[in-house]
Amino acid sequence: MYWERCPAQRDTVRDLVNAGRLRLTSSGVTTADTLLPSAEAILRDFLVGQEWLRANAMKQEPKVAYFTDSFGSEVPPRFLLFLF
């Protein structure tokens, strides 16, 4: 993770995020497989990401629902419920 590899940049990144000059999308910790994990597991991944942001003094809460399909399968319709 960039945050761990580049500790000297943390203040810069934090300042950019908190000033609204760097926008975050989503908040997941991982790129989730959409076929195997349950919807709850994926939601918990997003919650862990939001907790990480708060623990590292990031005041921005992502407002963009960015849900990748890195494994090339279609996103199951049940995940569309996340948007509403």
PDB file with one MODEL, atoms N, CA, C and O in Angstrom:
MODEL        1
ATOM      1  N   MET A   1       0.842  -1.166   0.000  1.00  0.00           N
ATOM      2  CA  MET A   1       0.000   0.000   0.000  1.00  0.00           C
ATOM      3  C   MET A   1       0.897   1.242   0.000  1.00  0.00           C
ATOM      4  O   MET A   1       1.889   1.312   0.725  1.00  0.00           O
ATOM      5  N   TYR A   2       0.527   2.201  -0.816  1.00  0.00           N
ATOM      6  CA  TYR A   2       1.304   3.436  -0.947  1.00  0.00           C
ATOM      7  C   TYR A   2       1.538   4.080   0.415  1.00  0.00           C
ATOM      8  O   TYR A   2       2.637   4.553   0.703  1.00  0.00           O
ATOM      9  N   TRP A   3       0.523   4.098   1.234  1.00  0.00           N
ATOM     10  CA  TRP A   3       0.601   4.735   2.554  1.00  0.00           C
ATOM     11  C   TRP A   3       1.731   4.138   3.385  1.00  0.00           C
ATOM     12  O   TRP A   3       2.433   4.860   4.094  1.00  0.00           O
ATOM     13  N   GLU A   4       1.907   2.838   3.302  1.00  0.00           N
ATOM     14  CA  GLU A   4       2.960   2.157   4.062  1.00  0.00           C
ATOM     15  C   GLU A   4       4.332   2.333   3.414  1.00  0.00           C
ATOM     16  O   GLU A   4       5.335   2.462   4.116  1.00  0.00           O
ATOM     17  N   ARG A   5       4.382   2.340   2.098  1.00  0.00           N
ATOM     18  CA  ARG A   5       5.666   2.437   1.390  1.00  0.00           C
ATOM     19  C   ARG A   5       6.241   3.840   1.383  1.00  0.00           C
ATOM     20  O   ARG A   5       7.457   4.002   1.274  1.00  0.00           O
ATOM     21  N   CYS A   6       5.407   4.850   1.494  1.00  0.00           N
ATOM     22  CA  CYS A   6       5.857   6.243   1.364  1.00  0.00           C
ATOM     23  C   CYS A   6       5.411   7.088   2.553  1.00  0.00           C
ATOM     24  O   CYS A   6       4.620   8.015   2.381  1.00  0.00           O
ATOM     25  N   PRO A   7       5.896   6.789   3.746  1.00  0.00           N
ATOM     26  CA  PRO A   7       5.442   7.540   4.919  1.00  0.00           C
ATOM     27  C   PRO A   7       5.750   9.034   4.843  1.00  0.00           C
ATOM     28  O   PRO A   7       5.052   9.836   5.463  1.00  0.00           O
ATOM     29  N   ALA A   8       6.771   9.415   4.104  1.00  0.00           N
ATOM     30  CA  ALA A   8       7.118  10.834   3.992  1.00  0.00           C
ATOM     31  C   ALA A   8       6.038  11.625   3.251  1.00  0.00           C
ATOM     32  O   ALA A   8       5.988  12.850   3.364  1.00  0.00           O
ATOM     33  N   GLN A   9       5.184  10.947   2.502  1.00  0.00           N
ATOM     34  CA  GLN A   9       4.138  11.615   1.722  1.00  0.00           C
ATOM     35  C   GLN A   9       2.796  11.686   2.447  1.00  0.00           C
ATOM     36  O   GLN A   9       1.845  12.273   1.930  1.00  0.00           O
ATOM     37  N   ARG A  10       2.713  11.107   3.615  1.00  0.00           N
ATOM     38  CA  ARG A  10       1.413  11.031   4.302  1.00  0.00           C
ATOM     39  C   ARG A  10       0.790  12.395   4.558  1.00  0.00           C
ATOM     40  O   ARG A  10      -0.394  12.596   4.288  1.00  0.00           O
ATOM     41  N   ASP A  11       1.573  13.330   5.072  1.00  0.00           N
ATOM     42  CA  ASP A  11       1.012  14.654   5.354  1.00  0.00           C
ATOM     43  C   ASP A  11       0.525  15.332   4.079  1.00  0.00           C
ATOM     44  O   ASP A  11      -0.522  15.979   4.076  1.00  0.00           O
ATOM     45  N   THR A  12       1.282  15.184   2.999  1.00  0.00           N
ATOM     46  CA  THR A  12       0.886  15.785   1.723  1.00  0.00           C
ATOM     47  C   THR A  12      -0.422  15.183   1.226  1.00  0.00           C
ATOM     48  O   THR A  12      -1.336  15.910   0.836  1.00  0.00           O
ATOM     49  N   VAL A  13      -0.511  13.867   1.239  1.00  0.00           N
ATOM     50  CA  VAL A  13      -1.732  13.196   0.781  1.00  0.00           C
ATOM     51  C   VAL A  13      -2.905  13.589   1.669  1.00  0.00           C
ATOM     52  O   VAL A  13      -3.979  13.921   1.168  1.00  0.00           O
ATOM     53  N   ARG A  14      -2.709  13.553   2.971  1.00  0.00           N
ATOM     54  CA  ARG A  14      -3.782  13.908   3.913  1.00  0.00           C
ATOM     55  C   ARG A  14      -4.257  15.343   3.664  1.00  0.00           C
ATOM     56  O   ARG A  14      -5.459  15.607   3.643  1.00  0.00           O
ATOM     57  N   ASP A  15      -3.310  16.266   3.477  1.00  0.00           N
ATOM     58  CA  ASP A  15      -3.681  17.664   3.236  1.00  0.00           C
ATOM     59  C   ASP A  15      -4.458  17.823   1.928  1.00  0.00           C
ATOM     60  O   ASP A  15      -5.434  18.571   1.872  1.00  0.00           O
ATOM     61  N   LEU A  16      -4.027  17.124   0.881  1.00  0.00           N
ATOM     62  CA  LEU A  16      -4.736  17.195  -0.405  1.00  0.00           C
ATOM     63  C   LEU A  16      -6.153  16.644  -0.288  1.00  0.00           C
ATOM     64  O   LEU A  16      -7.095  17.225  -0.827  1.00  0.00           O
ATOM     65  N   VAL A  17      -6.302  15.534   0.408  1.00  0.00           N
ATOM     66  CA  VAL A  17      -7.629  14.938   0.598  1.00  0.00           C
ATOM     67  C   VAL A  17      -8.513  15.868   1.414  1.00  0.00           C
ATOM     68  O   VAL A  17      -9.658  16.128   1.042  1.00  0.00           O
ATOM     69  N   ASN A  18      -7.992  16.365   2.515  1.00  0.00           N
ATOM     70  CA  ASN A  18      -8.804  17.200   3.399  1.00  0.00           C
ATOM     71  C   ASN A  18      -9.138  18.560   2.791  1.00  0.00           C
ATOM     72  O   ASN A  18     -10.131  19.183   3.168  1.00  0.00           O
ATOM     73  N   ALA A  19      -8.307  19.023   1.845  1.00  0.00           N
ATOM     74  CA  ALA A  19      -8.585  20.285   1.157  1.00  0.00           C
ATOM     75  C   ALA A  19      -9.511  20.083  -0.045  1.00  0.00           C
ATOM     76  O   ALA A  19      -9.920  21.052  -0.684  1.00  0.00           O
ATOM     77  N   GLY A  20      -9.840  18.823  -0.351  1.00  0.00           N
ATOM     78  CA  GLY A  20     -10.706  18.534  -1.483  1.00  0.00           C
ATOM     79  C   GLY A  20      -9.990  18.581  -2.823  1.00  0.00           C
ATOM     80  O   GLY A  20     -10.635  18.604  -3.871  1.00  0.00           O
ATOM     81  N   ARG A  21      -8.671  18.596  -2.799  1.00  0.00           N
ATOM     82  CA  ARG A  21      -7.894  18.643  -4.047  1.00  0.00           C
ATOM     83  C   ARG A  21      -7.579  17.250  -4.578  1.00  0.00           C
ATOM     84  O   ARG A  21      -7.193  17.101  -5.737  1.00  0.00           O
ATOM     85  N   LEU A  22      -7.739  16.243  -3.748  1.00  0.00           N
ATOM     86  CA  LEU A  22      -7.588  14.846  -4.153  1.00  0.00           C
ATOM     87  C   LEU A  22      -8.862  14.135  -3.727  1.00  0.00           C
ATOM     88  O   LEU A  22      -9.145  14.025  -2.534  1.00  0.00           O
ATOM     89  N   ARG A  23      -9.619  13.660  -4.680  1.00  0.00           N
ATOM     90  CA  ARG A  23     -10.894  12.998  -4.384  1.00  0.00           C
ATOM     91  C   ARG A  23     -10.713  11.494  -4.355  1.00  0.00           C
ATOM     92  O   ARG A  23     -10.033  10.915  -5.203  1.00  0.00           O
ATOM     93  N   LEU A  24     -11.322  10.884  -3.384  1.00  0.00           N
ATOM     94  CA  LEU A  24     -11.264   9.438  -3.236  1.00  0.00           C
ATOM     95  C   LEU A  24     -12.525   8.823  -3.823  1.00  0.00           C
ATOM     96  O   LEU A  24     -13.619   9.371  -3.685  1.00  0.00           O
ATOM     97  N   THR A  25     -12.364   7.688  -4.472  1.00  0.00           N
ATOM     98  CA  THR A  25     -13.529   6.963  -4.970  1.00  0.00           C
ATOM     99  C   THR A  25     -13.626   5.660  -4.207  1.00  0.00           C
ATOM    100  O   THR A  25     -12.629   4.988  -3.940  1.00  0.00           O
ATOM    101  N   SER A  26     -14.843   5.328  -3.872  1.00  0.00           N
ATOM    102  CA  SER A  26     -15.077   4.110  -3.122  1.00  0.00           C
ATOM    103  C   SER A  26     -14.332   4.191  -1.800  1.00  0.00           C
ATOM    104  O   SER A  26     -13.905   5.277  -1.406  1.00  0.00           O
ATOM    105  N   SER A  27     -14.170   3.112  -1.129  1.00  0.00           N
ATOM    106  CA  SER A  27     -13.348   3.114   0.081  1.00  0.00           C
ATOM    107  C   SER A  27     -12.956   1.699   0.434  1.00  0.00           C
ATOM    108  O   SER A  27     -12.533   1.429   1.558  1.00  0.00           O
ATOM    109  N   GLY A  28     -13.090   0.809  -0.500  1.00  0.00           N
ATOM    110  CA  GLY A  28     -12.742  -0.579  -0.232  1.00  0.00           C
ATOM    111  C   GLY A  28     -11.260  -0.771  -0.001  1.00  0.00           C
ATOM    112  O   GLY A  28     -10.428  -0.031  -0.527  1.00  0.00           O
ATOM    113  N   VAL A  29     -10.951  -1.762   0.783  1.00  0.00           N
ATOM    114  CA  VAL A  29      -9.566  -2.095   1.076  1.00  0.00           C
ATOM    115  C   VAL A  29      -9.010  -2.998  -0.013  1.00  0.00           C
ATOM    116  O   VAL A  29      -7.808  -2.984  -0.281  1.00  0.00           O
ATOM    117  N   THR A  30      -9.873  -3.779  -0.638  1.00  0.00           N
ATOM    118  CA  THR A  30      -9.452  -4.716  -1.678  1.00  0.00           C
ATOM    119  C   THR A  30     -10.299  -4.517  -2.927  1.00  0.00           C
ATOM    120  O   THR A  30     -11.301  -3.802  -2.905  1.00  0.00           O
ATOM    121  N   THR A  31      -9.887  -5.154  -4.006  1.00  0.00           N
ATOM    122  CA  THR A  31     -10.723  -5.247  -5.196  1.00  0.00           C
ATOM    123  C   THR A  31     -11.457  -6.572  -5.067  1.00  0.00           C
ATOM    124  O   THR A  31     -10.875  -7.643  -5.247  1.00  0.00           O
ATOM    125  N   ALA A  32     -12.706  -6.485  -4.763  1.00  0.00           N
ATOM    126  CA  ALA A  32     -13.462  -7.690  -4.418  1.00  0.00           C
ATOM    127  C   ALA A  32     -13.832  -8.527  -5.629  1.00  0.00           C
ATOM    128  O   ALA A  32     -14.154  -8.002  -6.695  1.00  0.00           O
ATOM    129  N   ASP A  33     -13.780  -9.827  -5.445  1.00  0.00           N
ATOM    130  CA  ASP A  33     -14.354 -10.764  -6.407  1.00  0.00           C
ATOM    131  C   ASP A  33     -15.866 -10.635  -6.233  1.00  0.00           C
ATOM    132  O   ASP A  33     -16.357 -10.622  -5.104  1.00  0.00           O
ATOM    133  N   THR A  34     -16.595 -10.540  -7.316  1.00  0.00           N
ATOM    134  CA  THR A  34     -18.044 -10.340  -7.192  1.00  0.00           C
ATOM    135  C   THR A  34     -18.834 -11.636  -7.185  1.00  0.00           C
ATOM    136  O   THR A  34     -20.048 -11.613  -6.981  1.00  0.00           O
ATOM    137  N   LEU A  35     -18.175 -12.760  -7.402  1.00  0.00           N
ATOM    138  CA  LEU A  35     -18.905 -14.025  -7.448  1.00  0.00           C
ATOM    139  C   LEU A  35     -18.855 -14.805  -6.141  1.00  0.00           C
ATOM    140  O   LEU A  35     -19.851 -15.422  -5.764  1.00  0.00           O
ATOM    141  N   LEU A  36     -17.740 -14.796  -5.450  1.00  0.00           N
ATOM    142  CA  LEU A  36     -17.595 -15.642  -4.264  1.00  0.00           C
ATOM    143  C   LEU A  36     -18.020 -14.993  -2.948  1.00  0.00           C
ATOM    144  O   LEU A  36     -18.793 -15.603  -2.208  1.00  0.00           O
ATOM    145  N   PRO A  37     -17.559 -13.799  -2.623  1.00  0.00           N
ATOM    146  CA  PRO A  37     -17.928 -13.240  -1.321  1.00  0.00           C
ATOM    147  C   PRO A  37     -19.393 -12.819  -1.279  1.00  0.00           C
ATOM    148  O   PRO A  37     -20.008 -12.505  -2.298  1.00  0.00           O
ATOM    149  N   SER A  38     -19.912 -12.824  -0.087  1.00  0.00           N
ATOM    150  CA  SER A  38     -21.294 -12.373   0.095  1.00  0.00           C
ATOM    151  C   SER A  38     -21.349 -10.851  -0.013  1.00  0.00           C
ATOM    152  O   SER A  38     -20.331 -10.165   0.080  1.00  0.00           O
ATOM    153  N   ALA A  39     -22.557 -10.350  -0.211  1.00  0.00           N
ATOM    154  CA  ALA A  39     -22.747  -8.901  -0.254  1.00  0.00           C
ATOM    155  C   ALA A  39     -22.295  -8.278   1.062  1.00  0.00           C
ATOM    156  O   ALA A  39     -21.713  -7.193   1.071  1.00  0.00           O
ATOM    157  N   GLU A  40     -22.563  -8.960   2.169  1.00  0.00           N
ATOM    158  CA  GLU A  40     -22.145  -8.439   3.473  1.00  0.00           C
ATOM    159  C   GLU A  40     -20.628  -8.315   3.560  1.00  0.00           C
ATOM    160  O   GLU A  40     -20.119  -7.324   4.084  1.00  0.00           O
ATOM    161  N   ALA A  41     -19.908  -9.298   3.058  1.00  0.00           N
ATOM    162  CA  ALA A  41     -18.440  -9.251   3.104  1.00  0.00           C
ATOM    163  C   ALA A  41     -17.905  -8.063   2.313  1.00  0.00           C
ATOM    164  O   ALA A  41     -16.962  -7.397   2.740  1.00  0.00           O
ATOM    165  N   ILE A  42     -18.505  -7.806   1.173  1.00  0.00           N
ATOM    166  CA  ILE A  42     -18.049  -6.675   0.361  1.00  0.00           C
ATOM    167  C   ILE A  42     -18.388  -5.354   1.043  1.00  0.00           C
ATOM    168  O   ILE A  42     -17.574  -4.431   1.038  1.00  0.00           O
ATOM    169  N   LEU A  43     -19.569  -5.255   1.625  1.00  0.00           N
ATOM    170  CA  LEU A  43     -19.923  -4.038   2.359  1.00  0.00           C
ATOM    171  C   LEU A  43     -18.988  -3.815   3.542  1.00  0.00           C
ATOM    172  O   LEU A  43     -18.592  -2.683   3.819  1.00  0.00           O
ATOM    173  N   ARG A  44     -18.638  -4.883   4.232  1.00  0.00           N
ATOM    174  CA  ARG A  44     -17.709  -4.757   5.357  1.00  0.00           C
ATOM    175  C   ARG A  44     -16.334  -4.274   4.891  1.00  0.00           C
ATOM    176  O   ARG A  44     -15.660  -3.535   5.609  1.00  0.00           O
ATOM    177  N   ASP A  45     -15.918  -4.687   3.698  1.00  0.00           N
ATOM    178  CA  ASP A  45     -14.659  -4.211   3.130  1.00  0.00           C
ATOM    179  C   ASP A  45     -14.703  -2.691   2.963  1.00  0.00           C
ATOM    180  O   ASP A  45     -13.731  -2.001   3.272  1.00  0.00           O
ATOM    181  N   PHE A  46     -15.825  -2.176   2.477  1.00  0.00           N
ATOM    182  CA  PHE A  46     -15.971  -0.730   2.344  1.00  0.00           C
ATOM    183  C   PHE A  46     -15.965  -0.053   3.715  1.00  0.00           C
ATOM    184  O   PHE A  46     -15.378   1.018   3.872  1.00  0.00           O
ATOM    185  N   LEU A  47     -16.606  -0.660   4.695  1.00  0.00           N
ATOM    186  CA  LEU A  47     -16.612  -0.084   6.040  1.00  0.00           C
ATOM    187  C   LEU A  47     -15.212  -0.041   6.642  1.00  0.00           C
ATOM    188  O   LEU A  47     -14.837   0.947   7.274  1.00  0.00           O
ATOM    189  N   VAL A  48     -14.445  -1.101   6.451  1.00  0.00           N
ATOM    190  CA  VAL A  48     -13.058  -1.121   6.941  1.00  0.00           C
ATOM    191  C   VAL A  48     -12.270   0.011   6.283  1.00  0.00           C
ATOM    192  O   VAL A  48     -11.476   0.682   6.942  1.00  0.00           O
ATOM    193  N   GLY A  49     -12.486   0.219   4.997  1.00  0.00           N
ATOM    194  CA  GLY A  49     -11.809   1.310   4.297  1.00  0.00           C
ATOM    195  C   GLY A  49     -12.183   2.669   4.860  1.00  0.00           C
ATOM    196  O   GLY A  49     -11.319   3.531   5.015  1.00  0.00           O
ATOM    197  N   GLN A  50     -13.453   2.874   5.167  1.00  0.00           N
ATOM    198  CA  GLN A  50     -13.885   4.145   5.750  1.00  0.00           C
ATOM    199  C   GLN A  50     -13.305   4.342   7.142  1.00  0.00           C
ATOM    200  O   GLN A  50     -12.932   5.457   7.507  1.00  0.00           O
ATOM    201  N   GLU A  51     -13.227   3.275   7.914  1.00  0.00           N
ATOM    202  CA  GLU A  51     -12.603   3.367   9.240  1.00  0.00           C
ATOM    203  C   GLU A  51     -11.126   3.721   9.113  1.00  0.00           C
ATOM    204  O   GLU A  51     -10.601   4.500   9.909  1.00  0.00           O
ATOM    205  N   TRP A  52     -10.452   3.148   8.108  1.00  0.00           N
ATOM    206  CA  TRP A  52      -9.039   3.452   7.886  1.00  0.00           C
ATOM    207  C   TRP A  52      -8.862   4.932   7.562  1.00  0.00           C
ATOM    208  O   TRP A  52      -7.946   5.578   8.071  1.00  0.00           O
ATOM    209  N   LEU A  53      -9.738   5.467   6.715  1.00  0.00           N
ATOM    210  CA  LEU A  53      -9.649   6.890   6.376  1.00  0.00           C
ATOM    211  C   LEU A  53      -9.783   7.753   7.625  1.00  0.00           C
ATOM    212  O   LEU A  53      -9.002   8.684   7.821  1.00  0.00           O
ATOM    213  N   ARG A  54     -10.758   7.456   8.463  1.00  0.00           N
ATOM    214  CA  ARG A  54     -10.951   8.230   9.696  1.00  0.00           C
ATOM    215  C   ARG A  54      -9.766   8.075  10.642  1.00  0.00           C
ATOM    216  O   ARG A  54      -9.333   9.049  11.257  1.00  0.00           O
ATOM    217  N   ALA A  55      -9.239   6.857  10.763  1.00  0.00           N
ATOM    218  CA  ALA A  55      -8.101   6.609  11.657  1.00  0.00           C
ATOM    219  C   ALA A  55      -6.849   7.350  11.199  1.00  0.00           C
ATOM    220  O   ALA A  55      -5.956   7.620  12.002  1.00  0.00           O
ATOM    221  N   ASN A  56      -6.783   7.677   9.918  1.00  0.00           N
ATOM    222  CA  ASN A  56      -5.625   8.388   9.380  1.00  0.00           C
ATOM    223  C   ASN A  56      -5.936   9.856   9.094  1.00  0.00           C
ATOM    224  O   ASN A  56      -5.293  10.492   8.259  1.00  0.00           O
ATOM    225  N   ALA A  57      -6.930  10.376   9.803  1.00  0.00           N
ATOM    226  CA  ALA A  57      -7.293  11.798   9.791  1.00  0.00           C
ATOM    227  C   ALA A  57      -7.739  12.310   8.427  1.00  0.00           C
ATOM    228  O   ALA A  57      -7.512  13.472   8.089  1.00  0.00           O
ATOM    229  N   MET A  58      -8.370  11.448   7.649  1.00  0.00           N
ATOM    230  CA  MET A  58      -8.935  11.882   6.369  1.00  0.00           C
ATOM    231  C   MET A  58     -10.385  12.267   6.627  1.00  0.00           C
ATOM    232  O   MET A  58     -11.173  11.451   7.105  1.00  0.00           O
ATOM    233  N   LYS A  59     -10.731  13.498   6.315  1.00  0.00           N
ATOM    234  CA  LYS A  59     -12.073  13.985   6.618  1.00  0.00           C
ATOM    235  C   LYS A  59     -13.070  13.713   5.499  1.00  0.00           C
ATOM    236  O   LYS A  59     -14.280  13.807   5.706  1.00  0.00           O
ATOM    237  N   GLN A  60     -12.569  13.378   4.320  1.00  0.00           N
ATOM    238  CA  GLN A  60     -13.440  13.146   3.169  1.00  0.00           C
ATOM    239  C   GLN A  60     -14.075  11.758   3.238  1.00  0.00           C
ATOM    240  O   GLN A  60     -13.410  10.771   3.552  1.00  0.00           O
ATOM    241  N   GLU A  61     -15.356  11.702   2.943  1.00  0.00           N
ATOM    242  CA  GLU A  61     -16.026  10.413   2.801  1.00  0.00           C
ATOM    243  C   GLU A  61     -16.363  10.245   1.328  1.00  0.00           C
ATOM    244  O   GLU A  61     -17.073  11.077   0.764  1.00  0.00           O
ATOM    245  N   PRO A  62     -15.871   9.189   0.695  1.00  0.00           N
ATOM    246  CA  PRO A  62     -16.132   8.990  -0.729  1.00  0.00           C
ATOM    247  C   PRO A  62     -17.629   8.975  -1.030  1.00  0.00           C
ATOM    248  O   PRO A  62     -18.415   8.352  -0.316  1.00  0.00           O
ATOM    249  N   LYS A  63     -18.002   9.665  -2.089  1.00  0.00           N
ATOM    250  CA  LYS A  63     -19.406   9.737  -2.480  1.00  0.00           C
ATOM    251  C   LYS A  63     -19.648   9.079  -3.840  1.00  0.00           C
ATOM    252  O   LYS A  63     -20.772   9.077  -4.341  1.00  0.00           O
ATOM    253  N   VAL A  64     -18.604   8.528  -4.425  1.00  0.00           N
ATOM    254  CA  VAL A  64     -18.704   7.873  -5.725  1.00  0.00           C
ATOM    255  C   VAL A  64     -18.754   6.370  -5.515  1.00  0.00           C
ATOM    256  O   VAL A  64     -17.901   5.801  -4.834  1.00  0.00           O
ATOM    257  N   ALA A  65     -19.754   5.733  -6.102  1.00  0.00           N
ATOM    258  CA  ALA A  65     -19.869   4.279  -6.001  1.00  0.00           C
ATOM    259  C   ALA A  65     -19.079   3.664  -7.147  1.00  0.00           C
ATOM    260  O   ALA A  65     -19.599   3.489  -8.248  1.00  0.00           O
ATOM    261  N   TYR A  66     -17.839   3.343  -6.885  1.00  0.00           N
ATOM    262  CA  TYR A  66     -16.957   2.756  -7.895  1.00  0.00           C
ATOM    263  C   TYR A  66     -16.779   1.294  -7.545  1.00  0.00           C
ATOM    264  O   TYR A  66     -16.148   0.950  -6.545  1.00  0.00           O
ATOM    265  N   PHE A  67     -17.340   0.445  -8.375  1.00  0.00           N
ATOM    266  CA  PHE A  67     -17.324  -0.982  -8.085  1.00  0.00           C
ATOM    267  C   PHE A  67     -16.731  -1.697  -9.281  1.00  0.00           C
ATOM    268  O   PHE A  67     -17.413  -1.899 -10.286  1.00  0.00           O
ATOM    269  N   THR A  68     -15.477  -2.081  -9.185  1.00  0.00           N
ATOM    270  CA  THR A  68     -14.788  -2.692 -10.320  1.00  0.00           C
ATOM    271  C   THR A  68     -15.175  -4.154 -10.492  1.00  0.00           C
ATOM    272  O   THR A  68     -15.641  -4.812  -9.562  1.00  0.00           O
ATOM    273  N   ASP A  69     -14.970  -4.628 -11.685  1.00  0.00           N
ATOM    274  CA  ASP A  69     -15.173  -6.042 -11.997  1.00  0.00           C
ATOM    275  C   ASP A  69     -13.844  -6.564 -12.540  1.00  0.00           C
ATOM    276  O   ASP A  69     -13.725  -6.878 -13.725  1.00  0.00           O
ATOM    277  N   SER A  70     -12.865  -6.652 -11.672  1.00  0.00           N
ATOM    278  CA  SER A  70     -11.500  -6.983 -12.069  1.00  0.00           C
ATOM    279  C   SER A  70     -11.337  -8.397 -12.594  1.00  0.00           C
ATOM    280  O   SER A  70     -10.359  -8.690 -13.282  1.00  0.00           O
ATOM    281  N   PHE A  71     -12.256  -9.257 -12.291  1.00  0.00           N
ATOM    282  CA  PHE A  71     -12.105 -10.652 -12.676  1.00  0.00           C
ATOM    283  C   PHE A  71     -12.857 -11.001 -13.956  1.00  0.00           C
ATOM    284  O   PHE A  71     -12.860 -12.159 -14.374  1.00  0.00           O
ATOM    285  N   GLY A  72     -13.492 -10.013 -14.579  1.00  0.00           N
ATOM    286  CA  GLY A  72     -14.115 -10.224 -15.874  1.00  0.00           C
ATOM    287  C   GLY A  72     -15.482 -10.868 -15.863  1.00  0.00           C
ATOM    288  O   GLY A  72     -15.989 -11.253 -16.916  1.00  0.00           O
ATOM    289  N   SER A  73     -16.080 -10.993 -14.717  1.00  0.00           N
ATOM    290  CA  SER A  73     -17.438 -11.527 -14.661  1.00  0.00           C
ATOM    291  C   SER A  73     -18.401 -10.349 -14.571  1.00  0.00           C
ATOM    292  O   SER A  73     -17.996  -9.231 -14.252  1.00  0.00           O
ATOM    293  N   GLU A  74     -19.637 -10.598 -14.845  1.00  0.00           N
ATOM    294  CA  GLU A  74     -20.617  -9.525 -14.713  1.00  0.00           C
ATOM    295  C   GLU A  74     -20.909  -9.287 -13.243  1.00  0.00           C
ATOM    296  O   GLU A  74     -20.871 -10.209 -12.429  1.00  0.00           O
ATOM    297  N   VAL A  75     -21.196  -8.053 -12.920  1.00  0.00           N
ATOM    298  CA  VAL A  75     -21.565  -7.733 -11.546  1.00  0.00           C
ATOM    299  C   VAL A  75     -22.973  -8.268 -11.310  1.00  0.00           C
ATOM    300  O   VAL A  75     -23.904  -7.886 -12.020  1.00  0.00           O
ATOM    301  N   PRO A  76     -23.143  -9.149 -10.321  1.00  0.00           N
ATOM    302  CA  PRO A  76     -24.475  -9.691 -10.047  1.00  0.00           C
ATOM    303  C   PRO A  76     -25.469  -8.582  -9.696  1.00  0.00           C
ATOM    304  O   PRO A  76     -25.108  -7.617  -9.021  1.00  0.00           O
ATOM    305  N   PRO A  77     -26.704  -8.712 -10.146  1.00  0.00           N
ATOM    306  CA  PRO A  77     -27.708  -7.675  -9.902  1.00  0.00           C
ATOM    307  C   PRO A  77     -27.879  -7.306  -8.432  1.00  0.00           C
ATOM    308  O   PRO A  77     -28.239  -6.169  -8.126  1.00  0.00           O
ATOM    309  N   ARG A  78     -27.629  -8.241  -7.516  1.00  0.00           N
ATOM    310  CA  ARG A  78     -27.824  -7.921  -6.088  1.00  0.00           C
ATOM    311  C   ARG A  78     -26.936  -6.766  -5.645  1.00  0.00           C
ATOM    312  O   ARG A  78     -27.271  -6.063  -4.692  1.00  0.00           O
ATOM    313  N   PHE A  79     -25.797  -6.558  -6.328  1.00  0.00           N
ATOM    314  CA  PHE A  79     -24.894  -5.482  -5.935  1.00  0.00           C
ATOM    315  C   PHE A  79     -25.395  -4.116  -6.369  1.00  0.00           C
ATOM    316  O   PHE A  79     -24.933  -3.096  -5.858  1.00  0.00           O
ATOM    317  N   LEU A  80     -26.329  -4.083  -7.300  1.00  0.00           N
ATOM    318  CA  LEU A  80     -26.915  -2.807  -7.687  1.00  0.00           C
ATOM    319  C   LEU A  80     -27.697  -2.204  -6.529  1.00  0.00           C
ATOM    320  O   LEU A  80     -27.922  -0.995  -6.494  1.00  0.00           O
ATOM    321  N   LEU A  81     -28.111  -3.033  -5.588  1.00  0.00           N
ATOM    322  CA  LEU A  81     -28.833  -2.538  -4.411  1.00  0.00           C
ATOM    323  C   LEU A  81     -27.956  -1.637  -3.557  1.00  0.00           C
ATOM    324  O   LEU A  81     -28.475  -0.824  -2.792  1.00  0.00           O
ATOM    325  N   PHE A  82     -26.628  -1.764  -3.669  1.00  0.00           N
ATOM    326  CA  PHE A  82     -25.716  -0.909  -2.903  1.00  0.00           C
ATOM    327  C   PHE A  82     -25.912   0.559  -3.248  1.00  0.00           C
ATOM    328  O   PHE A  82     -25.641   1.435  -2.427  1.00  0.00           O
ATOM    329  N   LEU A  83     -26.377   0.825  -4.448  1.00  0.00           N
ATOM    330  CA  LEU A  83     -26.473   2.203  -4.922  1.00  0.00           C
ATOM    331  C   LEU A  83     -27.718   2.918  -4.433  1.00  0.00           C
ATOM    332  O   LEU A  83     -27.833   4.134  -4.582  1.00  0.00           O
ATOM    333  N   PHE A  84     -28.644   2.183  -3.857  1.00  0.00           N
ATOM    334  CA  PHE A  84     -29.907   2.807  -3.466  1.00  0.00           C
ATOM    335  C   PHE A  84     -30.156   2.734  -1.988  1.00  0.00           C
ATOM    336  O   PHE A  84     -31.182   3.219  -1.510  1.00  0.00           O
TER     337      PHE A  84
ENDMDL
END
